[in-house]
Amino acid sequence: MTLDTKQREGIEIVGLEIPGYGSGKATAGKPGLYIYKEVGMIGRNSKTLIAAFIFSLFVGAPGLAAAQSRVAIGVTETMETFNPYGDSVSLLYGIWCQVLGCLGTYDFGKGEYEGMLAERWEVKDPKTWIFHLRKNARFHDGSPVTAADVIHSFNRIRTDPQSKQKQNIAPIASAAALDQYTVQFTTKQPTAPLTEYLFDRFIVTSKAIYDKYGADVADRKYPIGSGPYKFKELIPGQRFVITKNPDYPGMREKKQAPDELIFRIMREPEQRVTALLNGEIQIAQFIPPHLRERVEKGPNSKIAPTDSVEIMFLAMSPKFKPWDNKLLRQAVAHAIDRDTIIATLLKGEATRLDGPIGPGQYGYSPNLKPKYEYNPEKARQLVKQAGFPNGVDVDYYTPVGRYTLDKQISEAIVPMLNAVGIRARLQTPEWATLWANVQAGKVPFYYMGRGSVVDPSVALSQYFETGGSPRIGYSNPKFDKLLAQERQTFDPAKRKKVLSEAMSLLTEEAPAHFLWRHQMLYGIAKNIDYKPTPSGRIFGDEIRVLR
């Protein structure tokens, strides 16, 4: 029986606030523990009927058919803008993709790209790609998703003053609608990895809504999409709430998918673990290895591990002195004992990288050269050869709580650098500030990760190609030529060979020193069935709430 029905039958609702279950204020559909008291009616003796209905954060009371399931997730990334093109972080790509809609995504189980709004696609010639949209795709207001919406989205990514996603369409010269449900992308040069650019990252928004209300009003008040979930609430810096769209194809059959997803920013690992053990959240991202046992011993929690395709690295921007000196960058690579950090701090829950990518990622080769071994004596020599016989002072920036043990790892790296004459002053700004400055190319030396790297072409272009994002500001005509060549090579074996050459050159030049890929540990409530993906993106229709 619904709360509204109870009210009509003369039920007085008394709310009790329970930690983790929301406010006790009686509101239909709001989580909380409510005591229902029958109000005496004319001609009847007043009786008190106490019925405790627990609208749990993630499961309803047994036998309560109308109960809404809710899953709260503790996450670490930023959620600062209503503009779906106004940031470029993995978490938001995943949320906007399942709310507003995207062309497709990568299925790690199948090892291939699969369409969402795109039903199928084809390469007409090396510079012409044709995408056929699903004709049954509908925005949440019932209007069809058409080629005009895709073209609108392409133009907005390219021209919106707040857009942080221009790199996702960088290879594309033009987009045109061939008919109502067919889009043609013409690339500047042949671009073999175009799906890596577009899928997961190309968010499709409604042209009609934008034309009617304009950017700011449309984004804030009418975020009407076409995905399996609908927008409910965004409080920047705190939480993002979305609700199930039962009209999405196949969604009615996924009865165990949560009716509501709450992404809550919780950057401190202890905070996420405590919230999980207390039942305040049901999924906790990035459990550090030293807290694994605590989660596993919890009566209602478990650990779900997954190999990550997020590459962790130290960025050294050649735009700034002293990082314009290659020998000093190479000294950093020899100064850091990655194996010891992995074995101790990370307790073996990471895989060392000897180049930009690792096993399972497209184009990986175990024979990539050079390999930087831990060699502090060689690092000291390189510092002197770089022109710093008395060492050099640098500022080293690290996130705090964004990645697994990021601050602790950086605290371990600093003395390793100091030992070879690179006197690093550790800087720990707020993540939102650091991320904004990194995106603007204002940070010379920092620890960071780049997520969702399946085919490395896009990430390499974004961070290292001339004219890409300003995050590192590296520029090398030889590297640019190799990257352009691999994009124009559609034969997989030949393309991988060119990619390997590009990655070898990048490793030798060392504008970034590649460290490891974490094995991600997720803390999950035992009544939640969910297998985390290597990309770190969380889709509600892949979660099952066990009743």
C-alpha positions in Angstrom: 0.0 0.0 0.0 1.5 3.4 -0.9 2.0 6.2 1.5 -0.5 8.4 -0.4 -3.1 5.6 -0.1 -2.5 5.4 3.6 -3.1 9.1 4.0 -6.4 8.9 2.2 -7.6 6.1 4.6 -6.9 8.3 7.6 -3.4 7.3 8.7 -1.4 9.8 10.7 2.2 9.5 9.8 4.9 9.9 12.5 8.4 10.1 11.3 11.4 8.8 13.1 14.9 9.8 11.9 17.2 6.8 11.6 20.9 7.4 10.7 21.5 6.3 7.1 17.8 6.2 6.3 17.2 9.9 5.7 14.9 12.3 7.4 11.8 11.3 9.4 9.7 13.9 7.6 6.8 12.0 6.0 7.2 12.4 2.2 6.0 10.0 -0.4 8.8 8.0 -1.8 11.4 9.5 0.7 13.6 7.0 2.5 13.0 6.7 6.2 11.5 4.7 9.0 7.9 5.7 9.5 5.4 4.7 12.2 1.8 4.7 10.8 -0.9 5.4 13.4 -4.6 4.9 12.4 -6.7 8.0 13.1 -10.1 7.4 14.7 -12.9 7.8 12.3 -16.6 8.7 12.9 -18.6 5.8 14.2 -15.5 3.7 14.9 -13.5 3.1 18.0 -10.0 4.6 17.6 -7.4 1.9 17.3 -3.7 2.2 17.1 -2.2 0.3 14.3 1.6 0.4 14.3 3.1 -0.7 11.0 6.8 -0.1 10.5 7.6 0.5 6.9 11.3 0.7 6.2 11.9 2.4 2.9 15.5 1.2 2.9 18.3 2.9 0.9 18.5 -0.2 -1.2 15.7 -2.7 -0.4 12.1 -2.4 0.6 10.5 -4.4 3.4 9.7 -8.0 2.6 6.3 -8.3 0.9 6.1 -4.6 0.2 5.6 -4.7 -3.5 5.6 -0.9 -4.0 8.9 -0.3 -2.2 11.5 1.5 -4.1 15.1 0.1 -4.2 17.9 2.5 -3.8 21.7 2.1 -4.1 24.1 4.7 -2.8 27.6 4.7 -4.1 30.6 6.4 -2.5 32.8 7.9 -5.3 35.9 10.1 -5.4 35.6 12.2 -8.6 34.2 15.6 -9.2 30.6 16.5 -9.9 30.8 20.3 -10.3 28.7 21.2 -13.3 25.3 20.8 -14.8 26.8 21.1 -18.2 27.2 17.5 -19.6 30.1 18.8 -21.7 31.6 20.9 -19.0 34.0 18.4 -17.5 36.0 15.4 -18.7 36.1 12.8 -16.0 35.2 9.1 -16.1 32.5 9.2 -13.5 30.5 11.9 -15.2 30.8 10.3 -18.6 29.3 7.2 -17.1 26.5 9.0 -15.4 25.6 11.2 -18.3 25.8 8.3 -20.7 23.1 6.4 -18.8 20.9 9.5 -18.3 21.2 11.6 -21.4 22.4 8.8 -23.7 25.5 8.1 -25.7 26.3 6.4 -29.0 27.7 3.3 -27.4 30.1 1.8 -24.9 32.7 -0.9 -24.5 31.7 -4.3 -23.3 34.6 -5.8 -21.4 32.9 -9.2 -21.2 32.6 -9.4 -25.0 35.8 -7.5 -25.6 34.1 -5.2 -28.2 32.2 -2.0 -28.7 28.5 -2.2 -28.6 25.9 0.4 -29.5 23.4 2.2 -27.3 21.9 4.9 -29.4 23.8 3.6 -32.4 22.3 0.4 -33.7 25.2 -0.2 -36.0 28.0 1.6 -37.8 30.2 1.1 -40.8 33.3 2.5 -42.4 32.3 3.7 -45.8 35.9 4.7 -46.6 38.9 5.5 -44.4 37.6 9.0 -43.8 33.9 8.4 -43.7 32.0 6.6 -40.9 28.2 6.0 -41.0 26.3 5.6 -37.7 22.7 4.2 -37.9 20.6 5.2 -34.9 18.0 3.1 -33.2 14.6 4.2 -34.5 12.9 3.3 -31.2 15.2 5.6 -29.2 13.1 8.1 -27.3 13.9 11.0 -25.0 12.3 10.9 -21.6 9.6 13.4 -22.9 8.7 10.9 -25.6 10.3 12.7 -28.5 12.5 10.6 -30.9 16.3 10.8 -30.8 17.3 11.8 -34.3 20.4 12.6 -36.3 19.7 16.3 -35.7 20.3 15.7 -31.9 23.6 14.0 -32.7 24.7 16.9 -34.9 23.6 19.3 -32.3 25.7 17.5 -29.7 28.7 17.4 -31.9 28.5 21.2 -32.5 28.0 21.9 -28.8 31.1 19.8 -27.8 33.0 21.8 -30.4 31.7 25.3 -29.7 30.4 25.5 -26.1 32.6 27.9 -24.2 32.5 25.5 -21.2 33.3 22.4 -23.2 36.1 20.3 -21.8 35.5 17.5 -24.3 36.8 18.9 -27.6 39.5 16.2 -27.7 36.8 13.6 -28.1 35.9 15.0 -31.6 39.3 16.3 -32.5 39.8 13.9 -35.5 36.3 14.8 -37.0 36.1 17.5 -39.7 32.3 17.5 -40.1 29.1 15.7 -39.1 26.0 15.5 -41.4 22.6 13.9 -41.2 22.0 11.6 -44.2 18.4 11.1 -43.0 16.4 11.3 -39.8 18.3 8.3 -38.2 21.6 8.2 -40.0 24.7 10.3 -39.2 27.9 10.6 -41.3 31.1 11.6 -39.6 33.9 12.7 -41.9 37.3 12.7 -40.3 40.2 15.0 -41.2 42.4 12.0 -41.8 41.7 8.3 -41.7 41.0 7.4 -38.1 40.9 3.7 -37.3 40.2 4.2 -33.5 37.2 6.5 -34.0 34.9 4.4 -31.8 37.3 4.9 -28.9 36.8 8.6 -29.4 33.1 8.5 -29.7 31.8 5.6 -27.6 31.4 6.2 -23.8 32.4 9.8 -24.3 30.0 11.3 -26.9 27.0 12.4 -24.9 23.8 13.1 -27.0 21.5 15.9 -25.8 18.2 17.1 -27.1 18.4 19.8 -29.8 14.8 20.8 -29.2 15.3 21.4 -25.5 18.4 23.4 -26.1 16.8 25.5 -28.8 13.8 26.2 -26.6 15.6 27.1 -23.3 19.2 27.8 -24.1 22.3 26.2 -22.6 22.1 27.1 -18.9 18.4 26.6 -18.4 18.3 23.4 -20.5 21.2 21.9 -18.5 19.9 22.9 -15.0 16.2 22.5 -15.4 15.5 20.2 -18.3 18.2 17.5 -18.4 15.9 15.3 -20.5 17.8 12.4 -21.9 17.2 9.0 -23.5 19.1 6.6 -21.3 18.0 3.9 -18.9 18.0 6.3 -16.0 16.6 9.8 -15.5 18.1 12.9 -13.9 16.7 13.6 -10.4 19.2 15.8 -8.6 22.7 17.2 -8.7 24.2 19.1 -5.8 27.7 20.1 -7.1 30.4 18.8 -4.8 28.1 16.5 -3.0 25.9 14.1 -4.9 24.2 13.1 -8.2 20.9 11.3 -8.0 19.3 9.4 -10.9 16.1 7.2 -11.2 15.2 4.3 -13.3 13.5 4.8 -16.7 11.1 2.0 -17.0 10.4 2.9 -20.7 14.0 2.2 -21.8 14.1 -0.9 -23.9 14.6 -4.0 -21.8 14.5 -2.0 -18.5 11.1 -3.4 -17.4 12.7 -6.9 -17.4 15.5 -5.7 -15.1 13.3 -5.6 -12.1 16.2 -6.0 -9.7 18.0 -3.0 -11.1 17.9 -0.2 -8.5 15.1 2.3 -8.9 17.4 5.1 -7.7 21.2 5.6 -7.8 22.9 8.1 -5.6 26.5 8.9 -6.3 27.9 10.5 -3.2 31.4 12.2 -3.1 33.3 10.5 -0.3 37.0 11.0 -0.9 38.3 9.7 2.4 38.7 5.8 2.3 37.8 5.5 6.0 34.6 7.5 5.3 33.6 5.2 2.5 34.4 2.0 4.5 32.5 3.2 7.6 29.5 4.3 5.5 29.5 0.9 3.8 29.7 -1.0 7.1 26.9 1.2 8.6 24.6 0.6 5.6 24.7 4.2 4.5 26.1 3.2 1.1 25.9 -0.1 -0.7 28.9 0.3 -3.1 32.2 1.9 -2.0 34.8 2.7 -4.8 38.5 2.2 -4.4 39.0 0.4 -1.1 42.7 0.7 -0.2 44.4 -2.7 0.3 45.0 -2.1 4.1 41.2 -1.8 4.6 40.3 -4.8 2.6 40.1 -7.2 5.6 37.9 -4.8 7.5 35.3 -4.8 4.7 35.6 -8.6 4.3 35.0 -9.1 8.0 31.9 -7.0 7.9 28.7 -9.0 8.4 27.0 -7.4 5.5 29.8 -6.5 3.1 32.2 -8.1 0.7 35.1 -7.2 -1.6 34.8 -7.3 -5.4 38.1 -6.8 -7.2 38.7 -5.9 -10.8 41.7 -5.2 -13.0 41.7 -1.5 -14.0 42.5 0.0 -17.3 43.3 3.3 -15.6 47.0 4.2 -16.1 48.7 6.0 -13.2 51.6 8.2 -14.0 53.8 11.1 -13.0 53.4 14.1 -15.4 56.4 16.3 -16.0 55.4 19.3 -18.2 58.2 20.4 -20.6 56.5 23.8 -20.7 58.0 24.5 -17.3 61.6 24.5 -16.1 63.3 22.3 -15.1 61.0 19.8 -16.7 62.1 20.9 -20.2 65.2 18.8 -19.6 64.7 15.2 -20.7 67.6 13.9 -18.6 65.9 15.2 -15.4 62.6 13.5 -16.4 64.5 10.3 -17.0 66.2 10.7 -13.6 62.7 10.7 -12.0 61.9 7.4 -13.8 65.0 5.8 -12.3 64.5 7.3 -8.8 61.2 5.6 -8.0 61.0 2.1 -6.7 57.7 1.1 -8.1 58.1 -2.6 -7.1 58.5 -1.7 -3.4 55.5 0.7 -3.5 53.3 -2.0 -5.1 54.5 -4.7 -2.7 54.2 -2.6 0.5 51.7 0.3 0.3 49.5 -1.4 -2.3 50.0 -4.9 -0.9 50.4 -6.3 -4.4 47.1 -4.9 -5.6 48.6 -3.2 -8.7 50.4 -4.2 -11.9 53.6 -2.4 -12.8 53.7 -0.5 -16.1 56.8 -0.3 -18.3 55.2 1.9 -20.8 51.8 3.7 -21.3 49.7 0.5 -21.2 49.7 -3.0 -19.8 48.4 -6.5 -20.7 45.0 -6.6 -22.2 45.1 -3.1 -23.6 45.1 -2.7 -27.3 48.7 -2.6 -28.8 50.4 -3.8 -25.6 53.9 -5.3 -26.1 55.9 -6.8 -23.3 59.1 -6.0 -25.3 58.6 -2.2 -25.3 61.8 -0.4 -24.8 63.2 1.4 -22.8 62.4 -0.1 -19.4 63.2 2.1 -16.4 64.6 0.0 -13.5 65.0 1.4 -10.0 68.5 2.8 -10.0 69.1 5.7 -7.7 72.8 6.0 -8.6 72.0 6.4 -12.2 69.3 8.9 -11.3 71.8 11.0 -9.4 74.1 10.9 -12.4 71.3 12.1 -14.7 70.5 14.9 -12.3 74.1 16.1 -12.6 74.2 15.6 -16.4 71.0 17.7 -16.6 72.9 20.6 -15.2 72.0 20.4 -11.5 75.2 19.3 -9.7 73.8 20.6 -6.4 70.3 19.2 -7.0 67.1 21.0 -7.9 64.0 22.2 -6.0 60.6 21.3 -7.5 56.9 21.4 -6.4 55.2 18.1 -6.6 51.4 18.0 -6.6 49.2 15.1 -5.6 45.5 14.5 -5.3 44.2 13.6 -1.9 41.4 10.9 -1.8 40.8 10.9 -5.6 42.8 7.7 -6.3 43.8 4.7 -4.1 46.2 5.9 -1.5 47.3 8.8 -3.6 48.7 11.0 -0.9 50.4 8.1 0.9 52.0 7.0 -2.4 53.2 10.5 -3.1 54.6 10.7 0.5 56.6 7.6 -0.3 57.8 9.0 -3.7 59.1 12.3 -2.2 62.0 10.8 -0.2 63.0 8.7 -3.2 63.2 11.9 -5.3 65.1 13.7 -2.5 67.6 10.9 -2.3 68.8 11.6 -5.9 68.9 15.4 -5.6 65.4 16.2 -6.8 64.1 18.1 -3.7 60.4 17.8 -4.0 58.0 19.9 -1.9 54.7 18.1 -1.6 51.6 20.1 -2.5 48.2 18.9 -1.6 45.5 21.2 -2.9 41.8 20.4 -3.0 41.0 18.0 -5.8 38.6 20.3 -7.6 41.3 23.0 -7.6 44.1 20.7 -8.7 42.0 19.1 -11.4 41.0 22.5 -12.8 44.6 23.6 -12.9 45.7 20.4 -14.5 43.1 20.8 -17.3 44.3 24.3 -17.8 47.9 23.2 -18.1 49.1 25.1 -15.0 50.7 22.2 -13.0 54.3 21.3 -13.8 54.8 18.1 -11.9 51.9 15.9 -10.6 50.6 12.4 -9.9 47.5 11.5 -11.8 45.6 8.7 -13.6 43.9 8.5 -17.0 40.9 6.2 -16.9 39.1 4.0 -19.4 42.1 3.3 -21.6 41.1 0.4 -23.9 42.7 1.6 -27.1 45.5 4.0 -26.1 45.3 6.2 -29.2 42.8 8.7 -27.7 44.6 9.0 -24.4 48.0 9.4 -26.1 46.6 12.1 -28.3 44.8 13.9 -25.4 47.9 14.1 -23.2 50.9 14.1 -25.6 50.0 15.1 -29.2 50.7 18.7 -30.2 47.5 20.6 -30.1 45.8 18.1 -27.7 44.8 19.1 -24.2 47.2 21.4 -22.3 47.4 19.0 -19.4 51.1 18.2 -20.0 52.0 20.4 -23.0 54.4 18.0 -24.6 55.1 18.5 -28.3 57.3 16.3 -30.6 56.8 16.3 -34.4 58.1 12.7 -34.6 55.6 11.5 -32.1 52.8 13.4 -33.8 53.7 11.8 -37.1 53.6 8.3 -35.6 50.3 8.9 -33.9 48.8 10.2 -37.1 50.1 7.2 -38.9 48.6 4.7 -36.5 45.2 6.4 -36.8 45.4 6.0 -40.5 46.3 2.3 -40.4 43.3 0.0 -40.4 45.2 -3.2 -40.5 45.4 -4.2 -36.8 48.9 -5.8 -37.0 50.4 -2.8 -38.8 48.6 -0.4 -36.6 49.9 -2.1 -33.4 53.4 -1.9 -34.7 53.2 1.9 -35.3 51.5 2.3 -31.9 54.4 0.5 -30.3 56.9 2.8 -32.0 55.0 5.8 -30.7 54.8 4.5 -27.2 58.5 3.6 -27.2 59.4 7.1 -28.2 57.1 8.5 -25.5 58.7 6.3 -22.8 62.2 7.3 -23.8 61.2 11.0 -23.9 59.5 10.7 -20.5 57.1 13.7 -20.4 55.3 11.2 -18.1 56.7 8.3 -16.1 54.1 5.5 -16.2 53.8 3.7 -12.8 51.1 1.0 -12.5 47.5 0.0 -13.0 45.7 -0.6 -9.7 43.6 -3.7 -9.1 40.5 -1.8 -8.0 38.8 -3.1 -4.8 35.1 -2.3 -4.4 33.3 -2.7 -1.2 29.8 -4.0 -1.8 26.8 -4.8 0.4 26.1 -8.5 0.4 22.6 -8.0 -0.9 24.0 -6.3 -4.0 25.1 -8.3 -7.0 27.5 -6.2 -9.0 30.7 -6.9 -11.0 32.8 -3.8 -11.3 34.2 -3.0 -14.7 37.8 -2.2 -15.5 36.7 1.3 -16.7 35.4 2.2 -13.3 32.1 3.4 -14.7 29.0 2.2 -12.8 25.8 1.6 -14.7 22.6 1.0 -12.8 21.2 -1.6 -15.1 24.2 -3.8 -14.3 23.4 -3.8 -10.6 21.0 -6.3 -9.0 19.4 -5.7 -5.7 18.8 -9.0 -4.0 15.5 -9.0 -2.0 
